[in-house]
């Protein structure tokens, strides 16, 4: 059964002409890759375009025999997506701005607020709103790592690969992001006591 093959086996199967293998690879990783792209570009249509370009580039790389199995397929895909996003912003000569967030998407949408009283839900929502506002004030590198960790649920190894930095640098950026969020919360007398943060 093709579903139980590893990513490496699926890539090899696709190299040998089995298109269904590549479709399964896309299916396996599309949510993580798309979420990562959307998190950075904050525009669903643009995210769709970059997502398509990412997998087209992966196809070309595999067909050209240039894909090297040095790590996980997902790291390879994230690195390509990351580079395409950078290329897009370079061409547009602008950086992603926090105030251009599309209302369809929010990093905290996936946080679960279940089994809470109405009052607890209101408090939790307020805490999330405060966190969203504070995240916008973080330096881009810290914001990026925090979003990848919280929203895309990426490991620090995957984050390091996707952003072309060492694991220690990725860990350091996350650490400083948390320190800065706590500092902002303290300065503004905000409580960040929720289970998911």
C-alpha positions as a printed NumPy array, in Angstrom:
array([[  0.   ,   0.   ,   0.   ],
       [  1.367,   3.366,  -1.095],
       [ -0.012,   5.169,   2.019],
       [  2.457,   3.427,   4.339],
       [  5.542,   4.413,   2.338],
       [  7.963,   6.932,   3.853],
       [  8.505,  10.318,   2.204],
       [ 11.84 ,   9.066,   0.889],
       [ 10.165,   6.024,  -0.687],
       [  7.429,   8.209,  -2.183],
       [ 10.012,  10.516,  -3.777],
       [ 11.792,   7.489,  -5.248],
       [  8.484,   6.076,  -6.495],
       [  7.661,   9.44 ,  -8.118],
       [ 11.113,   9.498,  -9.75 ],
       [ 10.191,   6.137, -11.257],
       [  7.024,   7.571, -12.806],
       [  4.352,   6.981, -10.149],
       [  2.416,  10.284, -10.084],
       [  0.186,   9.03 ,  -7.241],
       [  3.267,   8.983,  -5.002],
       [  3.77 ,  12.706,  -5.435],
       [  0.069,  13.378,  -4.879],
       [  0.34 ,  11.555,  -1.553],
       [  3.421,  13.617,  -0.609],
       [  1.481,  16.813,  -1.304],
       [ -1.521,  15.533,   0.645],
       [  0.696,  14.617,   3.609],
       [  2.39 ,  17.991,   3.88 ],
       [  0.074,  20.565,   2.291],
       [ -1.467,  21.827,   5.547],
       [  1.878,  22.507,   7.197],
       [  3.432,  24.122,   4.088],
       [  0.354,  26.228,   3.281],
       [ -0.061,  27.358,   6.909],
       [  3.571,  28.428,   7.003],
       [  3.261,  30.421,   3.769],
       [ -0.022,  32.056,   4.834],
       [  1.446,  32.919,   8.219],
       [  4.188,  34.944,   6.519],
       [  2.406,  36.512,   3.526],
       [ -0.949,  37.073,   5.267],
       [ -2.879,  36.897,   2.004],
       [ -4.733,  33.73 ,   1.018],
       [ -4.539,  34.235,  -2.764],
       [ -0.814,  35.028,  -2.631],
       [ -0.303,  32.037,  -0.316],
       [ -2.08 ,  29.81 ,  -2.871],
       [  0.228,  31.077,  -5.624],
       [  3.394,  30.543,  -3.585],
       [  2.14 ,  27.124,  -2.463],
       [  1.657,  26.078,  -6.107],
       [  5.069,  27.484,  -7.045],
       [  6.649,  25.59 ,  -4.146],
       [  5.386,  22.23 ,  -5.35 ],
       [  6.155,  23.038,  -8.999],
       [  9.737,  23.771,  -7.969],
       [  9.846,  20.517,  -5.99 ],
       [  8.645,  18.619,  -9.092],
       [ 11.295,  20.28 , -11.262],
       [ 14.009,  19.559,  -8.677],
       [ 13.044,  15.876,  -8.402],
       [ 12.699,  15.43 , -12.18 ],
       [ 16.08 ,  17.096, -12.737],
       [ 17.64 ,  14.598, -10.337],
       [ 18.759,  17.452,  -8.084],
       [ 16.795,  16.38 ,  -4.981],
       [ 19.134,  15.032,  -2.318],
       [ 17.705,  13.046,   0.572],
       [ 19.698,  14.894,   3.249],
       [ 16.889,  15.278,   5.732],
       [ 13.133,  15.194,   5.775],
       [ 11.093,  16.02 ,   2.692],
       [  9.131,  18.564,   4.759],
       [ 12.325,  20.504,   5.523],
       [ 13.132,  20.592,   1.826],
       [  9.605,  21.816,   1.004],
       [  9.671,  24.462,   3.76 ],
       [ 13.064,  25.742,   2.606],
       [ 11.753,  26.157,  -0.958],
       [  8.599,  27.904,   0.326],
       [ 10.695,  30.169,   2.547],
       [ 12.964,  31.153,  -0.356],
       [  9.984,  31.843,  -2.638],
       [  8.437,  34.077,   0.034],
       [ 11.71 ,  35.999,   0.374],
       [ 11.88 ,  36.328,  -3.426],
       [  8.321,  37.654,  -3.503],
       [  9.009,  40.349,  -0.912],
       [ 12.275,  41.307,  -2.573],
       [ 10.468,  41.756,  -5.88 ],
       [  7.7  ,  43.707,  -4.203],
       [ 10.398,  45.697,  -2.329],
       [  8.503,  45.467,   0.89 ],
       [  8.391,  43.374,   4.023],
       [  5.255,  41.71 ,   5.363],
       [  3.496,  44.157,   7.644],
       [  1.574,  43.112,  10.707],
       [ -1.309,  45.476,   9.958],
       [ -1.987,  43.813,   6.613],
       [ -3.228,  40.647,   8.284],
       [ -6.056,  39.03 ,   6.387],
       [ -9.071,  38.598,   8.65 ],
       [ -9.495,  35.027,   7.384],
       [ -6.368,  33.915,   9.216],
       [ -5.099,  34.147,  12.739],
       [ -2.209,  32.375,  14.429],
       [ -4.376,  31.622,  17.457],
       [ -7.273,  30.171,  15.468],
       [ -6.023,  26.682,  16.21 ],
       [ -5.821,  27.226,  19.965],
       [ -8.539,  25.187,  21.571],
       [-11.041,  26.907,  23.825],
       [-13.253,  24.071,  24.963],
       [-15.067,  23.16 ,  28.148],
       [-14.841,  26.694,  29.503],
       [-17.52 ,  28.809,  31.107],
       [-18.682,  31.924,  29.25 ],
       [-16.599,  34.073,  31.604],
       [-13.495,  31.892,  31.105],
       [-13.948,  32.035,  27.331],
       [-14.143,  35.829,  27.45 ],
       [-11.001,  36.048,  29.589],
       [ -9.17 ,  33.595,  27.33 ],
       [-10.206,  35.52 ,  24.212],
       [ -8.944,  38.744,  25.788],
       [ -5.605,  37.099,  26.6  ],
       [ -5.348,  35.87 ,  22.984],
       [ -6.114,  39.372,  21.704],
       [ -3.392,  40.795,  23.944],
       [ -0.907,  38.156,  22.75 ],
       [ -1.719,  38.869,  19.079],
       [ -1.067,  42.572,  19.604],
       [  2.212,  41.935,  21.407],
       [  3.448,  39.457,  18.775],
       [  3.166,  42.265,  16.192],
       [  5.792,  44.231,  18.163],
       [  8.384,  41.431,  18.143],
       [ 11.37 ,  41.63 ,  15.785],
       [ 10.635,  39.763,  12.528],
       [ 13.042,  36.876,  13.286],
       [ 11.434,  36.238,  16.683],
       [  7.911,  36.569,  15.289],
       [  8.735,  34.113,  12.503],
       [ 10.1  ,  31.429,  14.862],
       [  7.223,  31.901,  17.317],
       [  4.647,  31.555,  14.525],
       [  6.344,  28.464,  13.082],
       [  6.47 ,  26.829,  16.505],
       [  2.969,  27.782,  17.666],
       [  1.002,  27.614,  14.438],
       [  2.838,  25.256,  12.113],
       [  3.863,  23.037,  15.053],
       [  7.361,  22.749,  13.576],
       [ 10.296,  21.293,  15.471],
       [ 13.263,  23.564,  16.109],
       [ 15.264,  21.431,  13.695],
       [ 12.648,  22.077,  10.97 ],
       [ 12.552,  25.787,  11.835],
       [ 16.353,  25.983,  11.618],
       [ 16.269,  24.264,   8.207],
       [ 13.482,  26.465,   6.863],
       [ 15.154,  29.697,   7.942],
       [ 18.745,  28.626,   7.176],
       [ 20.026,  29.155,  10.724],
       [ 21.448,  26.828,  13.371],
       [ 19.137,  25.091,  15.853],
       [ 20.719,  27.173,  18.632],
       [ 19.84 ,  30.373,  16.776],
       [ 16.233,  29.189,  16.288],
       [ 16.018,  28.254,  19.997],
       [ 17.525,  31.608,  20.961],
       [ 15.011,  33.516,  18.849],
       [ 12.145,  31.603,  20.46 ],
       [ 13.572,  32.219,  23.921],
       [ 13.88 ,  35.965,  23.269],
       [ 10.368,  36.057,  21.785],
       [  8.943,  34.555,  24.999],
       [ 11.083,  36.859,  27.18 ],
       [  9.927,  39.887,  25.173],
       [  6.263,  38.823,  25.358],
       [  6.521,  38.377,  29.134],
       [  8.256,  41.753,  29.449],
       [  5.545,  43.471,  27.388],
       [  2.851,  41.733,  29.435],
       [  4.468,  42.873,  32.688],
       [  4.886,  46.461,  31.43 ],
       [  1.211,  46.535,  30.459],
       [ -0.027,  44.679,  33.555],
       [ -1.418,  41.858,  31.435],
       [ -1.892,  38.293,  32.577],
       [ -0.844,  35.567,  30.147],
       [ -2.188,  32.712,  32.209],
       [ -3.84 ,  30.398,  29.724],
       [ -3.188,  26.721,  29.281],
       [ -2.078,  26.896,  25.659],
       [  0.622,  29.539,  26.04 ]])
